[in-house]
Amino acid sequence: MTSTTQVPRAVPAAPHAGATLEVTGATWSVGETLVIDGIDCTVPAGAVSGLLGPNGSGKSSLLRGLAGVQRLDDGGATFGSADLLRMPRRERARRLAFVEQDAAPDRPVTVLDAVLLGRIPHRSVLAGDSAHDRGLARAVLGRVGLAALADRQVATLSGGERQRVHLARALAQEPTLLLLDEPTNHLDVGAQLSLLALLRDLAADGVTVLTALHDLNLAAAACDHLVLLSRGRVVAAGPAHDVLTAERVHEVYGVRCDVLVHPRTGRPLLALSE
Ligand SMILES: Nc1ncnc2c1ncn2[C@@H]1O[C@H](COP(=O)(O)OP(=O)(O)OP(=O)(O)O)[C@@H](O)[C@H]1O
C-alpha cells in the first residue's frame, strides 16, 4: 500500500455515497452464551469508524452479523434507507464488502482471480470477467501495493500480502459500506499506516467504513468515530478523546494509561503502563 498515491484511483466516488449505518438491538447467542447483547450504534456516513474492545468482546460477531455471514437472533441494521439484514444477498454484495480476519482460500487461486471474485455481484450470473472487471482488479491491486503479484498463487503469499488481497477483493466490489475485521493483523507498521490512509481516502470518496482494531493509538489517530465494546455491549461511542479516557481504558482493558496529546495531530496518544 506504499503505492496509494502512485496508482489510479480504482474505486470511484460511491454512487450511493453518504449513507449512515444504524444498528439497533443487535443480539446473537451461542447456546446459553449471549455473545452480543442488544448493540445499538451509529456508524457515520463517509467516515472511518473504529470498532474496539478486548478479545472476545463481540467485534467479529457483530461484523459477521452485519455482513450477513452469521444471522443475528434479533435486532436491525439500516444503511441509509435500506434494510441491510433483509436485503437479498446479491444486492447486499453490491453495497457492502467485508474483509474477514485472515480467511485462507479453499482452493488454488491466483491473486488476480481472487480479486476478480469481488466483481461477481456486479455481473450477470453466466457472464465471465469483462475487460472493465480485469482493469479494475489490476487497479485495486495497484492501490494496495500488490500489482507485481497479480499472477502469484494466493497460498504462496505472506500473511501481510494475503491480507492486502482480501482488501483488494473488497475494493473490487466497489462498496459503499466497508466492514473490516482487524485488517492491520500481519501488517508491518508502514503498511498499517498505509492501510489506514487508504481507508481515509475511501471515506473521503463517500464510503462508510467500520473497522475492528486492537491498536488504540492507531484507532485514535485514524478514526473519526469509535465504538467501544465490552462483553457484547457498547460501553462508549464518539470521537477518540471522549471514548479513550484513562478511566475507561482501565475499566474495559484492565490496564493503566496516561492519555497524552499527539504533538502534531492533537489526537489522544495513550501511554500504556500495565
Ligand atoms: N461460533 C461460535 N461458537 C461459540 N462461541 C463463539 C462463536 N463465535 C464467537 N464465540 C464466542 O463469542 C465471544 C465473542 O467472540 P468474537 O470473535 O466476536 O470477539 P472479538 O471481540 O472479535 O474477539 P478478538 O478480539 O479476540 O478477535 C468469544 O468468547 C467467542 O469465543
The ligand as an SDF file (V2000), in Angstrom:
LIG
                    3D

 31 33  0  0  0  0  0  0  0  0999 V2000
  -19.4370  -19.9050   16.6910 N   0  0  0  0  0  0  0  0  0  0  0  0
  -19.1560  -19.7150   17.9710 C   0  0  0  0  0  0  0  0  0  0  0  0
  -19.3370  -20.6750   18.8910 N   0  0  0  0  0  0  0  0  0  0  0  0
  -19.0610  -20.4820   20.1950 C   0  0  0  0  0  0  0  0  0  0  0  0
  -18.5990  -19.3260   20.6950 N   0  0  0  0  0  0  0  0  0  0  0  0
  -18.4000  -18.3190   19.8380 C   0  0  0  0  0  0  0  0  0  0  0  0
  -18.6700  -18.4370   18.4410 C   0  0  0  0  0  0  0  0  0  0  0  0
  -18.3730  -17.2720   17.8470 N   0  0  0  0  0  0  0  0  0  0  0  0
  -17.9350  -16.4430   18.8180 C   0  0  0  0  0  0  0  0  0  0  0  0
  -17.9650  -17.0760   20.0100 N   0  0  0  0  0  0  0  0  0  0  0  0
  -17.5550  -16.5040   21.2780 C   0  0  0  0  0  0  0  0  0  0  0  0
  -18.1210  -15.2160   21.3660 O   0  0  0  0  0  0  0  0  0  0  0  0
  -17.2310  -14.3250   22.0060 C   0  0  0  0  0  0  0  0  0  0  0  0
  -17.0020  -13.1190   21.1080 C   0  0  0  0  0  0  0  0  0  0  0  0
  -16.2400  -13.5360   20.0030 O   0  0  0  0  0  0  0  0  0  0  0  0
  -15.7800  -12.5270   18.8750 P   0  0  0  0  0  0  0  0  0  0  0  0
  -14.9310  -13.3090   17.9270 O   0  0  0  0  0  0  0  0  0  0  0  0
  -16.9530  -11.8320   18.3440 O   0  0  0  0  0  0  0  0  0  0  0  0
  -14.9080  -11.4970   19.7260 O   0  0  0  0  0  0  0  0  0  0  0  0
  -13.8600  -10.4100   19.2430 P   0  0  0  0  0  0  0  0  0  0  0  0
  -14.1580   -9.1790   20.0160 O   0  0  0  0  0  0  0  0  0  0  0  0
  -13.8530  -10.3200   17.7610 O   0  0  0  0  0  0  0  0  0  0  0  0
  -12.5210  -11.0590   19.7540 O   0  0  0  0  0  0  0  0  0  0  0  0
  -10.9970  -10.9610   19.2100 P   0  0  0  0  0  0  0  0  0  0  0  0
  -10.5210   -9.5830   19.5270 O   0  0  0  0  0  0  0  0  0  0  0  0
  -10.2910  -11.9980   20.0270 O   0  0  0  0  0  0  0  0  0  0  0  0
  -10.9930  -11.2810   17.7410 O   0  0  0  0  0  0  0  0  0  0  0  0
  -15.9610  -15.1060   22.3050 C   0  0  0  0  0  0  0  0  0  0  0  0
  -15.9880  -15.5200   23.6590 O   0  0  0  0  0  0  0  0  0  0  0  0
  -16.0590  -16.2960   21.3760 C   0  0  0  0  0  0  0  0  0  0  0  0
  -15.4220  -17.4350   21.9140 O   0  0  0  0  0  0  0  0  0  0  0  0
  1  2  1  0
  2  3  1  0
  2  7  2  0
  3  4  2  0
  4  5  1  0
  5  6  2  0
  6  7  1  0
  6 10  1  0
  7  8  1  0
  8  9  2  0
  9 10  1  0
 10 11  1  0
 11 12  1  0
 11 30  1  0
 12 13  1  0
 13 14  1  0
 13 28  1  0
 14 15  1  0
 15 16  1  0
 16 17  2  0
 16 18  1  0
 16 19  1  0
 19 20  1  0
 20 21  2  0
 20 22  1  0
 20 23  1  0
 23 24  1  0
 24 25  2  0
 24 26  1  0
 24 27  1  0
 28 29  1  0
 28 30  1  0
 30 31  1  0
M  END
$$$$
